[in-house]
Amino acid sequence: MVDEILKDTQMEADRREVALQRVGVKGVELPFQIKSMADGHQTVLATVTLTADLAHRFKGTHMSRFIEILEEWRNRPVSGHEVREILQQTKAALKAEIAHMDIRFKYFIEKKAPSSRRKSILGYQSVFSGTMQGGTFDFKLGTEVPISTLCPCSKAISAFGAHNQRATIRAMVKFVPGKFVWIEELAAMLGKQGSSEVFPLLKREDEKFITEQAFSNPKFVEDVVRDCVLELRKDARVRWFEVECEAEESIHQHNAFAYQMETVQR
């Protein structure tokens, strides 16, 4: 019996002659393995976007091919180099000139409390973002780091005490070719730029330490972003970055916000 030949509607000609920059799958949730700094990997729940450009002559793309590629890679540890391979494979499979991928995931890092040294795990929302256009690969790594800030103005005008708040630093970085910054390194650097760090597990001696540390180290969101900028400029591996800080104000309805983007001349 001869197999039935099914019609391939996607490959039909489209007469509107409108090329599309990104076509593919978005919001794909699956377990993924992320390479770790300690020569291992961490299995995470990832939300993935994988796309390619679509020539004007084609009606549609083959969505199943994107899923096939992701299924092939989900059990292989991934970092920047592997994102490049995934995008090369995507371009070949879809006969495309451009491919793009975002892998968003929560990455867990062990932290020690400042006084008791008790260990606990903190999750960092992170992203690998890559684009392959022709033979040019562009890769960005990003993470979000929780901190606390204590208001310098409040401290200066109050007879006692000062208001503080939980804040988040968000940063994306591009690397000098051949160099790499690990999530662990980026998170550690950013976490030190607040009035104090955030820890999942605190004993009384730890709470005393970070409360006093924050009071002696008041910072506006502007201060946090400026300090992050100086640290990122100093890192010889970083050639571009964007960084922001958003504080969930404890005495205002609104949030406080600051942002900076720079290309670093190396």
Secondary structure, 3 states (H helix, E strand, C coil): CCCCCCCCHHHCECCCCCCEEEEEEEEEEEEEEEECCCCCEEEEEEEEEEEEEECCCECCCCHHHHHHHHHHHCCCCECHHHHHHHHHHHHHHHCCCEEEEEEEEEEEEEEECCCCCCEEEEEEEEEEEEEEECCEEEEEEEEEEEEEEECHHHHHHCCCCCCEEEEEEEEEEEECCCCCCCHHHHHHHHHCCCCEECCCCCCHHHHHHHHHHHHCCCCCHHHHHHHHHHHHHHCCCEEEEEEEEEECCCCCCCCEEEEEEEECCC
